[in-house]
């Protein structure tokens, strides 16, 4: 937003505050129809300036990084015409899914509890693709454990402001695939014990060892990582270049950035 534009709006706002009461008084005392019309036009000009100022201030506050995220009412309207855009509860959609929603705890890279609810949501086609992947993992004696899925835009802003390296956190200027309900942070576990399979690093590691292309020093961890990636890619996902646990759904570009709290989806 242009600074000079705001300055102009501020000047008009000040002019309005000072002159509008006077204009109303003069309007009541105007001695001719011509004078009344002139005063009405001036008052309209001031009111328009006030409206522009309020709108600009509102947009500036909501779009610190120039991105307008979709709100809950807007999301509900879009789902009416595009039901595939609905956010599905993964715990209900994917049988046997294990949840370990780290951002609902302090066990994450921020050391803070970010979510009030330990929930995992994704757009319907994403949820269905994950369900199919779960079936394949189950056949091998494994299951999916979910660390994070849909993530409100405000959380992406918080992550960026705390850790500016966009190798590992998304830019709020664009929003993330998580914000679109099209990204999953996950691993696989033993189906019986629910113990996680060994991987090259833990979740949310900012080390290069977390990159899928980095050779694993532990053969077992490398084998497990390869299995995870191969099954997910078969079902329409692509692994992140810097996080072995992060999978983007093919076609994520078709979905809007959302800023909806989990509580609104209950």
Secondary structure, 3 states (H helix, E strand, C coil): CCHHHHHHHHHHHHHHHHHHHHHHHHHHHCCCHHHHHHHHHHHHHHHHHHHHHHHHHHHHHHCCCCCCCECHHHHHHHHHHCHHHCEEEHHHHCCCCEECCHHHCCCCCCCCCCCCCCCCEEEHHHHHHHHHHHHHHHHCCEEEEEEECCCCHHHHHHHHHHCCCCCCCCCCCCCCCCCCCCEEEEEEEECCCCCECCCCCCCCCCCHHHCCCCCCCCHHHHHHHHHHHHHHHHCCEEECCCCCCEEEECCHHHCCCECCCHHHHC
